[in-house]
Amino acid sequence: MLERQETQVFLALADELHFGRTAERLRLTPGRVSQTIKKVERLVGAPLFERTSRRVRLTPLGARLADDLRPHVKGIEDAFQRAVDTGRGVTGVLRVGFLGALAGQLLLKSVGVFAARHPDCEVHIHETQWHDTVSRLFDGDVDVQITDILFAAQPGLTPGPVLVAEPRLLAVPADHAFAGKDAVPVAVLADHPVIQVPVDIPRRFQSDRTPSRTGDGLPVPQGPRATSFGEALALIAAGQGVFPVGEHAARFYPRPDIAYVPLQDAPPIQWGPIWLTTNASGRVREFVRAATDAAR
């Protein structure tokens, strides 16, 4: 039989396919991860991963084992958590984060509903930035975040329901030729440098906000890289690029040196709660339920 940590290491490596990232995720050394996997393979009697100097991938047997194990592990975790929640109730401390002004408004409404339902649970509120929205979840600083749902598009994170879907605008300098227009097509991104986001955030978010090509296949020029939304606005105001934003930016971030123009045919930006998959506690589940009810 596999021990709990052996199962945890195997499934984490099956998700990450990288010894270093797996070690970081589980707070182990890469050597400990490697030793654990070798032990599991000895127990099975066959390789579960193919390793080269450039990549790690599951063998067919390893993929089958991972698929078979995941629902059972989740079932055990859920059953235990339900017992804990029933025995203790929703108490303790819940650390909630938000990214940006709209997420902050959603969070405050959600906290109000949650606190009324669970007065014995203390809520701590934290503001996050682009660069640490994901890392603070993995580090345990935050239990659940309200943010762009695309931040959950990576192994180890779970997205909740979409609370708000808002139209997309293009932020441009106030003296830009687009300022004052009723709308512009997404294709205009091919003619203007787009402010870039930090490289250490999920690729799905990067490709959504700063696409390399338009829908017609035209290359999109890259502008300077910003480390935060406030820095992106400053770069836009300085005439160094444009940037797609949600409709709320025009209300919460009005500036005399920036204009917001609707983007035609652009998909909406979706906001909702995200959390660490392994941290689906009763507190987190109840907060997500409260956030869903508050958004209605």
C-alpha positions as CSV (number, residue, x, y, z in Angstrom):
1,M,0.0,0.0,0.0
2,L,1.1,3.5,-0.7
3,E,1.6,5.9,2.2
4,R,-0.1,9.3,2.2
5,Q,3.1,11.2,1.3
6,E,4.0,8.8,-1.5
7,T,0.6,9.2,-3.0
8,Q,0.8,13.0,-2.6
9,V,4.2,13.2,-4.3
10,F,3.2,10.9,-7.1
11,L,0.1,12.9,-8.0
12,A,1.9,16.2,-7.7
13,L,4.6,15.1,-10.1
14,A,1.9,13.7,-12.4
15,D,0.4,17.3,-12.5
16,E,3.6,19.3,-12.7
17,L,5.9,16.9,-14.7
18,H,8.8,18.8,-13.2
19,F,10.8,17.7,-10.1
20,G,11.7,21.2,-9.0
21,R,8.1,22.6,-9.2
22,T,6.8,19.5,-7.5
23,A,9.3,20.0,-4.7
24,E,8.4,23.7,-4.3
25,R,4.7,22.9,-4.3
26,L,5.1,20.3,-1.6
27,R,7.8,22.1,0.3
28,L,10.2,19.2,-0.1
29,T,13.7,18.9,-1.7
30,P,13.9,17.7,-5.3
31,G,16.0,14.8,-4.0
32,R,13.2,13.8,-1.6
33,V,10.7,13.9,-4.5
34,S,13.1,11.7,-6.6
35,Q,13.6,9.2,-3.8
36,T,9.9,8.9,-3.2
37,I,9.1,8.3,-6.8
38,K,11.7,5.6,-7.1
39,K,10.2,3.9,-4.0
40,V,6.7,4.0,-5.6
41,E,8.1,2.6,-8.8
42,R,9.8,-0.2,-6.9
43,L,6.5,-1.0,-5.2
44,V,4.7,-1.1,-8.6
45,G,7.4,-3.0,-10.3
46,A,7.6,-0.7,-13.4
47,P,8.5,2.9,-14.4
48,L,5.8,5.4,-13.9
49,F,7.7,8.3,-15.4
50,E,10.0,8.7,-18.4
51,R,12.9,11.1,-17.4
52,T,15.3,12.8,-19.7
53,S,17.6,15.8,-19.1
54,R,14.9,18.0,-20.8
55,R,11.5,16.6,-19.8
56,V,9.5,14.4,-17.5
57,R,6.4,12.6,-18.7
58,L,4.1,9.9,-17.5
59,T,4.4,6.3,-18.9
60,P,1.0,4.8,-19.9
61,L,1.1,2.9,-16.6
62,G,1.8,6.0,-14.6
63,A,-1.0,7.9,-16.4
64,R,-3.5,5.1,-15.6
65,L,-2.4,5.0,-11.9
66,A,-2.8,8.8,-11.6
67,D,-6.3,8.6,-13.1
68,D,-7.3,5.8,-10.8
69,L,-5.9,7.4,-7.7
70,R,-7.2,11.0,-8.0
71,P,-10.9,10.4,-7.3
72,H,-10.2,8.1,-4.4
73,V,-7.7,10.6,-2.8
74,K,-10.2,13.4,-3.3
75,G,-13.0,11.3,-1.8
76,I,-10.9,10.6,1.3
77,E,-10.0,14.2,1.7
78,D,-13.6,15.4,1.3
79,A,-15.0,12.8,3.7
80,F,-12.5,13.8,6.4
81,Q,-13.1,17.5,5.8
82,R,-16.9,17.0,6.1
83,A,-16.3,15.3,9.4
84,V,-14.1,18.1,10.6
85,D,-16.6,20.7,9.5
86,T,-19.5,18.9,11.2
87,G,-17.5,18.5,14.4
88,R,-16.1,22.0,14.7
89,G,-18.4,24.1,12.6
90,V,-17.0,27.0,10.6
91,T,-14.6,28.6,13.0
92,G,-11.0,29.8,13.1
93,V,-9.5,32.3,10.6
94,L,-10.2,32.7,6.9
95,R,-7.7,34.7,4.9
96,V,-9.3,36.2,1.7
97,G,-7.6,38.2,-1.0
98,F,-8.6,40.3,-3.9
99,L,-7.0,41.7,-7.0
100,G,-8.2,45.1,-8.2
101,A,-11.0,47.4,-7.4
102,L,-13.9,45.3,-8.8
103,A,-12.7,42.2,-7.0
104,G,-12.4,44.3,-3.8
105,Q,-16.1,45.3,-4.1
106,L,-17.1,41.7,-4.7
107,L,-15.0,40.6,-1.8
108,L,-16.6,43.1,0.7
109,K,-20.1,42.0,-0.3
110,S,-19.0,38.3,0.1
111,V,-17.4,38.9,3.5
112,G,-20.6,40.6,4.7
113,V,-22.7,37.5,3.8
114,F,-20.1,35.1,5.1
115,A,-19.7,36.9,8.4
116,A,-23.4,37.0,9.0
117,R,-23.7,33.3,8.5
118,H,-20.5,32.3,10.4
119,P,-19.9,34.9,13.2
120,D,-17.3,32.6,14.9
121,C,-15.0,32.7,11.9
122,E,-12.6,35.6,11.8
123,V,-11.9,37.0,8.3
124,H,-8.6,38.7,7.3
125,I,-8.6,40.7,4.1
126,H,-5.5,41.0,1.9
127,E,-4.9,43.0,-1.3
128,T,-2.7,41.2,-3.9
129,Q,-1.0,42.2,-7.1
130,W,-0.4,40.5,-10.4
131,H,2.9,39.0,-9.4
132,D,1.8,37.5,-6.1
133,T,-1.9,36.5,-6.7
134,V,-0.9,32.9,-7.2
135,S,2.1,32.6,-5.0
136,R,0.3,33.8,-1.9
137,L,-2.2,30.9,-2.3
138,F,0.6,28.4,-2.7
139,D,2.5,29.9,0.2
140,G,-0.6,29.7,2.5
141,D,-0.8,33.5,3.1
142,V,-4.3,33.5,1.5
143,D,-6.9,30.8,1.6
144,V,-9.2,32.0,-1.2
145,Q,-8.9,34.9,-3.7
146,I,-11.4,36.8,-5.8
147,T,-9.6,37.6,-9.0
148,D,-9.6,37.1,-12.8
149,I,-10.6,33.5,-13.1
150,L,-7.8,32.8,-15.5
151,F,-5.3,33.0,-12.6
152,A,-6.6,29.5,-11.7
153,A,-5.6,28.1,-15.1
154,Q,-2.7,26.0,-13.8
155,P,-2.2,22.8,-11.8
156,G,-3.0,22.9,-8.2
157,L,-5.6,25.7,-8.3
158,T,-9.4,25.4,-8.5
159,P,-11.7,28.1,-10.0
160,G,-15.0,28.7,-8.4
161,P,-18.2,30.0,-10.2
162,V,-18.0,33.2,-12.2
163,L,-19.3,36.0,-10.1
164,V,-19.2,38.8,-12.7
165,A,-18.5,38.8,-16.5
166,E,-17.7,42.3,-17.8
167,P,-17.1,43.8,-21.2
168,R,-13.6,44.6,-22.3
169,L,-12.2,48.1,-22.9
170,L,-8.9,49.3,-24.4
171,A,-7.0,51.8,-22.2
172,V,-5.2,54.4,-24.4
173,P,-3.6,57.7,-23.8
174,A,-6.1,60.6,-23.6
175,D,-4.7,62.2,-26.7
176,H,-4.8,58.9,-28.7
177,A,-6.6,58.8,-32.0
178,F,-9.0,56.2,-30.5
179,A,-10.0,58.5,-27.6
180,G,-13.7,59.4,-28.0
181,K,-14.5,56.6,-30.4
182,D,-17.6,54.6,-29.8
183,A,-15.7,51.3,-30.2
184,V,-12.6,49.8,-31.9
185,P,-12.1,46.2,-33.2
186,V,-9.7,43.8,-31.5
187,A,-7.6,43.9,-34.7
188,V,-6.2,47.3,-33.8
189,L,-3.9,45.6,-31.4
190,A,-1.7,44.7,-34.4
191,D,-1.0,48.4,-34.9
192,H,-0.1,49.5,-31.3
193,P,2.3,48.2,-28.7
194,V,0.5,46.4,-25.9
195,I,1.8,46.8,-22.3
196,Q,3.1,43.4,-21.1
197,V,2.3,41.8,-17.7
198,P,4.9,40.0,-15.4
199,V,6.3,36.8,-16.8
200,D,5.8,34.8,-13.6
201,I,2.0,34.8,-13.8
202,P,-0.2,32.1,-15.5
203,R,0.3,31.9,-19.2
204,R,-3.5,31.9,-19.8
205,F,-3.7,35.3,-18.2
206,Q,-0.8,36.6,-20.2
207,S,-2.1,35.4,-23.5
208,D,-5.5,36.8,-22.8
209,R,-4.5,40.3,-21.8
210,T,-1.3,40.5,-24.0
211,P,-1.9,38.2,-27.0
212,S,1.0,37.7,-29.4
213,R,-1.4,37.7,-32.4
214,T,-4.8,38.9,-33.2
215,G,-7.7,36.6,-34.2
216,D,-6.7,37.2,-37.8
217,G,-3.2,36.0,-37.2
218,L,-1.5,39.5,-37.3
219,P,1.4,39.9,-34.8
220,V,0.8,42.2,-31.9
221,P,3.8,44.4,-31.0
222,Q,5.0,44.2,-27.4
223,G,5.2,47.3,-25.3
224,P,7.2,47.7,-22.0
225,R,6.5,45.3,-19.1
226,A,4.5,46.5,-16.1
227,T,4.7,44.9,-12.6
228,S,1.3,46.1,-11.5
229,F,-1.9,47.5,-12.9
230,G,-1.0,51.0,-11.5
231,E,2.3,50.8,-13.4
232,A,0.5,49.7,-16.5
233,L,-1.7,52.8,-16.3
234,A,1.3,55.1,-15.9
235,L,3.0,53.5,-19.0
236,I,-0.2,54.0,-21.0
237,A,-0.5,57.7,-19.9
238,A,3.1,58.1,-20.9
239,G,2.2,57.0,-24.5
240,Q,4.2,53.8,-24.4
241,G,1.4,51.4,-25.2
242,V,-2.2,50.4,-24.8
243,F,-3.8,47.6,-22.6
244,P,-7.1,45.7,-22.6
245,V,-9.0,46.1,-19.3
246,G,-12.4,45.3,-17.8
247,E,-15.3,47.8,-18.0
248,H,-14.9,48.6,-14.3
249,A,-11.6,50.3,-14.9
250,A,-13.4,53.3,-16.4
251,R,-15.3,53.7,-13.1
252,F,-12.7,52.8,-10.5
253,Y,-9.5,54.2,-12.3
254,P,-10.6,57.4,-14.0
255,R,-7.6,59.5,-15.1
256,P,-7.4,62.7,-17.1
257,D,-4.5,61.3,-19.1
258,I,-6.2,58.0,-20.0
259,A,-9.2,57.2,-22.2
260,Y,-11.2,53.9,-22.2
261,V,-12.6,52.7,-25.5
262,P,-14.9,49.6,-25.9
263,L,-13.3,46.7,-27.7
264,Q,-15.6,45.1,-30.2
265,D,-15.9,41.3,-30.4
266,A,-13.7,40.8,-27.4
267,P,-14.7,38.1,-24.9
268,P,-15.7,39.3,-21.4
269,I,-13.4,39.3,-18.5
270,Q,-14.6,36.9,-15.8
271,W,-14.1,37.3,-12.1
272,G,-14.6,34.8,-9.3
273,P,-13.0,33.0,-6.4
274,I,-10.0,30.7,-6.8
275,W,-8.2,28.6,-4.2
276,L,-5.6,25.9,-3.7
277,T,-7.1,22.5,-4.6
278,T,-5.6,20.9,-1.5
279,N,-7.2,23.7,0.7
280,A,-10.9,23.0,0.0
281,S,-11.7,23.4,3.7
282,G,-15.2,24.1,5.1
283,R,-14.3,27.7,5.5
284,V,-13.3,28.1,1.9
285,R,-16.4,26.2,0.6
286,E,-18.7,28.4,2.8
287,F,-17.0,31.5,1.6
288,V,-17.4,30.5,-2.1
289,R,-21.1,29.8,-1.3
290,A,-21.4,33.2,0.3
291,A,-19.7,34.9,-2.6
292,T,-22.0,33.2,-5.1
293,D,-25.1,34.4,-3.2
294,A,-23.7,37.9,-2.7
295,A,-23.0,38.2,-6.5
296,R,-26.7,37.5,-7.3
